[in-house]
């Protein structure tokens, strides 16, 4: 089993998808384990990217050593991915302004 130390690849705070993409390069064609020891924070986008990598993997990827904060973020994102996404309708009207004067009149009328 290959153990990938997230701290060594991404640092103490995993802030972006690009940080997690570095891990994809480390996962090879074998069972891998992601060691989250010394990682204190993971952003929502990084957690989403991590879950995508794990889902796309054709072999098992295990996690261990997560702080409560990191574990909770991954669980929140995983739960959110299971829910259907519904666009929010805010209503409104589309107004065609021929020039800046029309646009100015529109704004003054709000």
N, C-alpha and C positions, 0 to 999 in steps of 0.2 A: 504494500500500500504506500502510495506517495503522500507525504504530509506537506501541505503548502501553508507556510506561516504568513498569514495576511499582513501582520505588522511589518514583516520584511519587504513585502511587495508593495503595500499601500500606505504604511505608516499607522500612527495611533488613531487618526480620524479619517475614516473613509468617506469622502465628501462627494464624489462624483462617479458617474458611469464609467468614465475613462479609467479611474482607479481600478474598478472591478474588471474591466476588459483586459488588464494586465494579467489577471488570474486565469483568464481563458487560455492564454498562451502557456501557462504552467500546467494546466490539466492535460494529461496525455492519455493514451489509450489504456488506462488501468484504473482500478479503484483509487479514488483520491479522497483525502480528508483535509478540510479547511480548518486550520487552527487559528481561532480568533483571540488567543491570549494576547494581552497588551493592547487590544483594540478597544477604545473607550466610546467611540461614536460611529454610527453609520447613518448616512442620509437616506431619505426615502427613495431617491432615484438610484442610489448605489444598491440598496436592498432589492429594488425591482430588477436591476441588471443582474444581480447575483442569482435571483430566482430564475431568470431567463436562462442563464448559463447552466444551472442545475437541471432545468427542464429539458434543455436541448442536448444534454450529455447522454451518450449511449451506454454509459456505465455508471455505477453508483458514485455519488459524491456526498460525503458525510461532513457534518459541522460539529465542532466542539470548542469549548473554552470561551463561549460568548458571555459578555457581561449581561446583566438584566436589560440594560438599555438597548444593546445591539440585538439581543434575542427578541425583545418586544417589538422593535422596529421591523424586523424580518417577519414576525407573526402578523403585524398590522398590515403590511404590504401584501403578504400572502392571502389574508382574508379579503382584502380589497380587490385582489385579482380574481377572486371567485365570484364576486358580485357583478351583475350585468351593469355596464356603463350606460347611463341615460343622459342624453344631452339636456341641459337646462334651457327651457324656453323663457326668454325675458320679454318677448313681445317687442313692439316698436314699429316704426314706420320708416320706410326708405324714402328719402327726399332727394330729388335731382336738382342740383344747383348749377345753373348755367355759368356762373362766374363768382368772384369773391363777394360782390355786392349781395347776390342772392344768399350766399352762405352767411354773410354778416347779418342780414335781415332774419335768417333762420335762428341764428344764435341769440339775437336780441329778443326774439319772440318766445324764448324758452322761459 
